[in-house]
Amino acid sequence: MKLKELLKDISVLAMTADPETEIRDIRYDSRAVEPGDLFVAIEGMQSDGHRFISMAAEKGAAAVLCQRVPEADVPYVLTADSRLALALASCAYFGHPSEKMTMIGITGTNGKTTSTVLLKHLIEDVTGEKVGLVGTISNWIGDEELHTERTTPESYDLQKLFAQMAEAGCAYAVMEVSSHALALDRVAGVRFRAGLFTNLTQDHLDFHKTMEEYAAAKALLFSRCDRAAVNADDPWAGFMQERAHCPVSTFSAQGKQADLWAEDVVLSASDVRFTACTAGERVDVRLGIPGAFTVSNALTAMAAGRLLGFSLPDCAASLGRAKGVKGRVEVVPALDDLTIVIDYAHTPDALEKVLRTMKEVSLGRVVALFGCGGDRDRTKRPIMGGIAAKEADFSVVTSDNPRTEDPDAIISDILEGIPPEAPMKVICDRPAAIRWAIDNHLPGDVIVLAGKGHETYQEVNHVKHHMDEREIVAEHLGKKRGIGV
């Protein structure tokens, strides 16, 4: 593809590169550059790509797309925002693949993963079409699962994934759209048929600094979609509506005035049941995922279905056939008198919700086993400690992806929010903490292993060490049964 074709939608300030130059591929990592590539120098979180322009030139880059004139003798294209330029050039390079599918984006702090998985199932069930999914746990092209490193990939990788989806025959693509992706233009050039907002609670303030900045990043989704639906139960719903550039509908799991709402909610340890209502319809819904927040996630998927033109009865019937999501209120095999739940809750709001949910169905104590990630928002650590002390009957404070921080220091931050008299145990080693919690359970207890969810590793000093909580539980219970305990 010629350079001028890649630059079609990009605002060029100056250039020395020949617009007729043939470009082999686009790279934003200088280490991956090959002869004939266009190297895009972006200012990253850890390093600035402009420092590596010389390396890219030495490796044979045909041209460089950047926002500062390079010191190296290399043909360049100067633009005001190279991150945005990377996204737009990538769209062009892959032939604008998102335009070949119906795009649905879901944003919010909690509920995105379950909502997108439910929506993927719903669309496939109702239409019979193949659906792609971009998510936290993994990416999917129909029934094919692809590993993912972060919620929304860098723009080039995202467009490449869209191209794979379109090539494989996906008619729809459902995305978890993170605040980082919106703020950093990873989804620039993508137009969404529908955008949905789940909720907004404290998270990522290491990046966004304030809740207002965080909310504004989320709201960017609603400036690039044709229609939207927001959760009327969330205090930030009005903020999202005010900033939307499209018609907005509402949904409510709490029976509030909305375009779609839930009534007659019944919770159990195995499912949720409710009546989904609109101004002209009422339909019963059953979903085999326990927890009050499942109602909100189900309504998110149903609201999206309605934006796509699906009937309310079809949406309800489809959800009745849906399954749960790995690491989201995932009940794992345990003992007859013990329930163990694995959940990704790693924010104050998510931890509070999962603990309250288990409190509603537990026949004994609710035991919260949790930690906080290193190199992330430190302010939420004592908050989560306080929530565990308030909502759980017993807390086991442990480690959760300490990354480059001292695990004991992270735990100290958590303990600042836990009253001295609160029943608790500190065990830094997470596998040891899980074994201790199992060994010291009381009949009827529910142990919530919070924070890891779908993850099967513990990240320490940039190294991911294998650690699957399901395996830890199964191995320890196997040993206990083996000795007749």
C-alpha positions in Angstrom: 0.0 0.0 0.0 1.2 3.5 -0.9 2.1 5.9 1.9 -0.4 8.5 0.6 -3.3 5.9 1.1 -2.3 5.4 4.7 -2.3 9.2 5.3 -5.7 9.9 3.7 -7.5 10.6 7.0 -4.5 12.0 8.9 -3.7 15.7 9.4 -0.2 16.1 8.0 1.8 19.1 9.3 5.0 18.5 7.2 6.6 15.7 5.4 9.9 14.7 3.6 8.7 11.2 2.7 7.6 10.5 -0.8 3.8 9.9 -0.7 4.2 7.3 -3.5 6.4 5.1 -1.3 5.2 1.5 -1.0 4.7 0.5 2.6 5.1 -3.1 3.6 3.5 -2.9 7.1 3.0 -0.6 10.0 5.0 -0.9 13.2 4.9 1.0 16.5 7.6 -1.1 18.2 11.0 -0.3 16.7 12.3 -3.8 17.5 9.8 -5.3 15.1 10.6 -3.0 12.1 11.6 -4.7 8.9 12.7 -3.1 5.6 9.8 -1.2 3.9 7.8 -0.6 7.1 6.2 2.6 8.3 7.4 3.2 11.9 4.9 5.2 14.0 6.7 6.9 17.0 4.2 7.2 19.8 4.7 8.5 23.3 4.0 5.5 25.5 3.4 5.1 29.3 6.9 3.7 29.8 8.9 5.1 27.0 8.8 7.5 24.0 9.0 5.9 20.6 10.7 9.0 19.2 13.8 7.9 21.0 13.9 4.8 18.8 13.5 6.4 15.4 17.3 5.9 14.6 16.9 2.2 15.4 13.9 2.0 13.1 15.8 3.8 10.3 18.8 1.4 10.7 16.4 -1.6 10.4 15.1 -0.3 7.1 12.0 1.7 7.8 10.7 3.3 4.6 9.4 6.3 6.6 8.5 7.5 10.1 5.2 9.0 11.2 5.9 11.2 14.3 5.0 14.3 16.1 8.5 15.8 16.5 11.0 16.2 13.7 13.4 13.3 13.9 17.1 13.8 14.4 17.9 10.8 12.3 18.2 11.1 8.5 15.0 9.3 7.6 12.0 10.3 5.5 9.2 11.4 7.9 5.6 12.5 8.1 4.9 15.0 10.9 1.5 15.1 12.6 0.1 16.6 15.8 -0.9 13.3 17.4 0.9 10.2 16.4 -1.3 8.0 18.5 -4.3 9.1 16.6 -2.4 8.8 13.4 -1.5 5.2 14.2 -5.1 4.3 14.7 -6.2 6.0 11.4 -3.3 4.6 9.4 -4.1 1.1 10.8 -7.7 1.5 9.8 -6.6 2.3 6.2 -4.0 -0.5 6.1 -6.5 -3.2 7.0 -9.2 -1.8 4.8 -11.5 -0.4 7.5 -12.6 -3.8 8.7 -14.9 -2.5 11.4 -17.1 -1.0 8.7 -17.8 -4.5 7.5 -19.4 -5.6 10.8 -22.0 -4.3 13.2 -20.0 -2.9 16.1 -21.3 -2.8 19.7 -19.2 -1.2 22.5 -19.7 -1.6 26.2 -17.9 0.6 28.7 -18.0 0.9 32.5 -15.9 -0.1 35.5 -17.7 -3.3 36.3 -19.9 -5.7 34.4 -18.3 -5.3 31.0 -17.0 -8.8 30.7 -20.1 -10.6 31.7 -22.3 -8.2 29.6 -20.2 -8.7 26.5 -20.2 -12.5 26.8 -23.9 -12.5 27.4 -24.4 -10.2 24.4 -22.3 -12.3 22.1 -24.3 -15.4 23.1 -27.6 -13.4 22.6 -26.7 -12.2 19.1 -25.5 -15.6 17.9 -28.6 -17.2 19.4 -31.1 -14.8 17.9 -29.5 -14.2 14.5 -27.4 -17.3 13.8 -24.6 -15.1 12.7 -20.9 -15.4 13.7 -19.9 -12.8 16.4 -16.4 -11.5 17.3 -15.6 -10.4 20.9 -12.8 -8.2 22.2 -12.6 -8.6 26.0 -10.6 -8.7 29.2 -10.5 -12.5 29.5 -9.9 -13.3 25.8 -10.8 -12.4 22.3 -13.1 -14.6 20.3 -13.8 -15.1 16.6 -16.9 -17.1 16.6 -16.0 -20.2 18.6 -12.3 -19.7 18.3 -10.7 -18.2 21.5 -7.6 -16.0 21.2 -5.4 -14.9 24.2 -5.4 -11.3 25.1 -3.1 -9.1 27.3 -5.3 -6.2 28.0 -8.9 -5.1 27.7 -8.5 -3.2 24.4 -5.4 -3.8 22.2 -3.3 -1.1 20.7 -5.0 0.4 17.6 -2.9 -1.5 15.0 -3.5 -4.9 16.8 -7.2 -4.1 17.2 -7.6 -3.3 13.5 -5.7 -6.5 12.7 -8.1 -8.4 14.9 -11.1 -6.8 13.2 -9.7 -7.8 9.9 -9.4 -11.4 11.1 -13.0 -11.3 12.3 -14.3 -9.9 9.1 -12.3 -12.4 7.0 -13.7 -15.2 9.2 -17.3 -14.1 8.4 -18.2 -12.3 11.6 -21.3 -10.1 11.0 -21.1 -8.5 14.5 -18.3 -7.6 16.9 -18.9 -6.9 20.6 -16.2 -5.0 22.5 -15.3 -4.1 26.0 -14.1 -0.5 25.5 -11.8 0.5 28.3 -11.2 4.1 29.4 -7.6 3.7 28.4 -8.6 2.7 24.9 -10.8 5.8 24.6 -8.4 8.3 26.1 -5.5 6.9 24.1 -7.3 6.7 20.7 -7.0 3.0 20.4 -10.6 2.9 19.0 -10.3 6.0 16.8 -11.8 5.4 13.4 -14.3 2.9 14.7 -18.0 3.7 14.5 -20.3 1.8 16.8 -23.9 0.9 16.0 -24.6 0.8 19.7 -22.7 1.9 22.8 -23.6 0.9 26.4 -22.6 2.2 29.9 -22.7 -0.2 32.9 -21.4 1.9 35.8 -18.6 4.0 37.1 -16.8 3.3 40.4 -13.2 4.1 41.6 -10.5 2.5 39.4 -7.6 3.5 37.2 -7.1 6.8 39.1 -3.4 6.2 38.7 -4.0 7.1 35.1 -7.0 9.4 35.1 -6.2 11.2 38.4 -9.9 12.2 39.1 -13.3 10.5 38.8 -14.4 13.3 36.5 -11.5 12.7 34.1 -12.2 8.9 34.3 -15.9 9.6 33.5 -15.0 11.9 30.6 -12.9 9.2 29.1 -15.7 6.7 29.3 -18.1 9.2 27.8 -16.0 9.4 24.6 -17.7 6.2 23.5 -21.0 8.0 23.1 -19.5 10.5 20.7 -18.8 7.7 18.2 -21.9 5.6 18.2 -25.3 5.7 16.5 -27.4 5.1 19.6 -26.7 4.3 23.2 -28.2 2.8 26.4 -27.0 3.7 29.9 -27.6 2.2 33.4 -30.0 4.6 35.1 -29.1 3.1 38.5 -25.6 4.6 38.3 -25.0 8.2 39.6 -22.9 8.9 36.4 -25.7 8.0 34.0 -26.7 11.7 33.6 -23.1 12.6 32.9 -23.0 10.1 30.1 -26.3 11.2 28.6 -25.3 14.8 28.6 -22.1 14.0 26.6 -23.8 11.7 24.1 -24.0 12.7 20.5 -26.8 10.2 19.7 -30.2 9.1 21.0 -29.9 7.5 24.5 -32.2 5.0 26.2 -32.0 3.8 29.8 -32.3 0.6 31.8 -32.6 -0.1 35.5 -32.2 -3.2 37.7 -33.7 -1.3 40.6 -37.1 -0.6 39.1 -36.3 3.1 38.5 -38.0 5.0 35.7 -36.3 3.8 32.6 -37.0 2.5 29.1 -36.2 -1.1 30.3 -36.4 -2.2 33.9 -36.6 -5.2 36.2 -39.3 -6.2 38.6 -40.0 -9.2 40.9 -36.3 -10.1 41.3 -35.6 -13.4 42.9 -32.1 -14.4 43.9 -30.8 -17.9 44.7 -27.5 -19.7 45.0 -27.9 -21.0 41.5 -29.6 -18.3 39.4 -31.5 -15.1 39.2 -35.1 -14.6 38.0 -36.9 -11.3 37.2 -39.4 -9.7 35.0 -38.1 -7.5 32.3 -40.4 -4.6 31.6 -40.9 -1.9 29.0 -43.8 0.5 28.5 -45.6 -2.1 26.5 -44.2 -5.5 27.4 -43.4 -7.8 30.3 -41.4 -11.0 30.0 -39.9 -13.4 32.5 -36.1 -13.9 32.6 -34.1 -16.6 34.2 -30.3 -16.6 34.1 -28.1 -19.2 35.7 -25.5 -16.8 37.2 -26.1 -16.0 40.9 -25.9 -12.5 42.2 -27.9 -9.3 42.2 -25.5 -7.7 39.7 -26.4 -10.4 37.2 -29.8 -8.6 36.8 -27.9 -5.4 35.7 -25.6 -7.4 33.4 -28.6 -9.2 31.8 -30.4 -5.8 31.3 -27.2 -4.4 29.6 -27.3 -7.3 27.1 -31.1 -6.9 26.6 -30.8 -3.2 26.1 -28.1 -3.8 23.5 -30.3 -6.4 21.8 -33.2 -3.9 21.6 -30.9 -1.3 20.1 -30.1 -3.9 17.4 -33.8 -4.5 16.8 -34.3 -7.8 18.6 -37.6 -8.4 20.4 -37.8 -8.5 24.2 -39.1 -12.1 24.3 -36.2 -13.3 22.0 -33.7 -11.6 24.3 -35.2 -13.2 27.4 -35.4 -16.7 25.9 -31.8 -16.4 24.7 -30.5 -15.4 28.1 -32.2 -18.4 29.6 -29.8 -20.6 27.6 -26.7 -18.6 28.5 -23.9 -19.8 30.7 -21.7 -18.0 33.2 -18.3 -16.4 32.7 -15.0 -17.8 33.9 -13.8 -15.9 37.0 -17.1 -14.0 37.5 -19.0 -15.4 40.5 -17.6 -18.8 39.4 -18.5 -21.6 41.8 -15.7 -24.2 41.9 -16.1 -27.8 43.3 -15.5 -27.8 47.1 -16.8 -29.7 50.1 -20.4 -30.5 51.0 -20.4 -27.9 53.8 -18.3 -25.3 51.9 -18.8 -23.1 48.8 -15.8 -21.5 47.1 -16.4 -18.7 44.6 -13.8 -17.2 42.3 -14.4 -13.6 41.2 -12.4 -11.0 39.5 -13.5 -8.3 42.0 -10.5 -6.0 42.2 -12.2 -2.7 42.8 -14.0 -1.4 45.9 -17.4 -1.5 44.2 -16.9 -5.0 42.7 -15.7 -6.4 46.0 -18.6 -4.9 47.9 -21.1 -6.3 45.4 -19.8 -9.9 45.4 -19.6 -10.0 49.2 -23.1 -8.7 49.6 -24.3 -11.2 47.0 -22.8 -14.1 48.8 -24.2 -12.8 52.1 -27.6 -13.2 50.7 -27.2 -16.9 49.9 -24.7 -18.1 52.4 -25.7 -20.5 55.1 -22.7 -19.7 57.2 -20.0 -17.0 57.2 -18.7 -15.1 54.2 -14.9 -15.2 54.1 -13.2 -12.6 51.9 -9.7 -13.6 50.6 -8.3 -10.7 48.6 -5.3 -8.4 48.0 -4.6 -5.4 45.8 -2.4 -5.1 42.7 0.9 -3.4 42.7 1.8 -0.4 40.5 -1.9 0.6 40.5 -4.2 3.0 42.3 -3.0 3.0 46.0 -5.9 5.0 47.3 -8.4 2.1 46.8 -6.4 -0.3 49.1 -7.6 0.9 52.5 -11.1 1.3 51.0 -11.1 -2.3 50.0 -9.9 -3.3 53.4 -12.7 -1.4 55.0 -15.3 -3.0 52.6 -14.0 -6.5 53.5 -14.2 -5.7 57.2 -17.8 -4.4 56.8 -19.3 -6.9 54.3 -17.5 -10.1 55.2 -17.6 -12.1 58.4 -13.9 -12.8 58.2 -11.1 -11.5 56.0 -7.9 -13.2 54.7 -5.6 -10.4 53.4 -3.0 -11.7 50.9 -1.1 -10.8 47.7 -2.5 -10.1 44.2 -0.1 -9.3 41.4 2.4 -7.2 43.4 4.3 -6.5 40.2 7.2 -4.3 41.2 6.0 -3.3 44.7 6.7 -5.0 48.0 3.7 -7.3 48.7 4.0 -6.6 52.4 3.8 -2.9 51.8 0.6 -3.3 49.7 -0.9 -5.4 52.5 0.0 -2.6 55.0 -1.9 -0.1 52.9 -4.9 -2.5 52.9 -4.7 -2.9 56.7 -5.1 0.8 57.2 -8.7 0.5 56.3 -9.4 -2.6 58.5 -10.4 -1.9 62.2 -8.1 -3.7 64.7 -11.0 -5.6 66.1 -12.2 -7.0 62.7 -11.8 -10.8 62.4 -9.0 -11.4 60.0 -5.8 -13.2 59.0 -2.8 -12.0 57.0 -1.0 -14.5 54.8 1.1 -12.9 52.1 1.6 -16.1 50.1 -1.7 -16.5 48.2 -1.7 -20.3 47.7 -0.9 -20.7 51.4 -3.7 -18.2 52.2 -6.2 -20.3 50.1 -5.2 -23.5 51.8 -5.5 -21.9 55.3 -9.0 -20.6 54.5 -10.1 -24.0 53.4 -8.6 -25.7 56.5 -10.2 -23.2 58.8 -13.7 -23.0 57.3 -16.9 -23.6 59.3 -19.9 -25.5 58.1 -22.0 -23.4 55.6 -19.2 -21.0 54.8 -18.7 -19.2 51.5 -15.1 -18.4 50.7 -14.8 -15.6 48.1 -11.4 -15.7 46.3 -11.5 -12.1 45.0 -9.2 -10.3 42.6 -7.8 -13.0 40.2 -10.9 -14.2 38.5 -9.9 -15.6 35.1 -6.2 -15.0 35.6 -4.0 -18.0 35.9 -0.8 -16.2 37.1 0.8 -14.0 39.7 2.8 -11.2 38.3 6.0 -10.3 40.3 8.7 -8.0 38.9 7.4 -8.2 35.3 7.3 -12.0 35.4 4.0 -14.0 35.3 4.3 -17.1 37.4 1.7 -19.8 36.9 -1.0 -19.7 39.6 -4.5 -21.0 38.9 -6.8 -20.8 42.0 -8.9 -23.6 40.6 -5.9 -25.9 40.6 -4.9 -24.8 44.1 -8.3 -25.5 45.5 -8.6 -28.9 43.7 -5.2 -30.1 44.7 -5.6 -29.1 48.4 -9.1 -30.6 48.6 -7.8 -33.7 47.0 -5.1 -34.1 49.6 -7.6 -33.5 52.4 -9.9 -36.2 51.0 -7.0 -38.5 50.6 -6.2 -38.3 54.3 -9.8 -38.7 55.2 -10.4 -35.1 56.4 
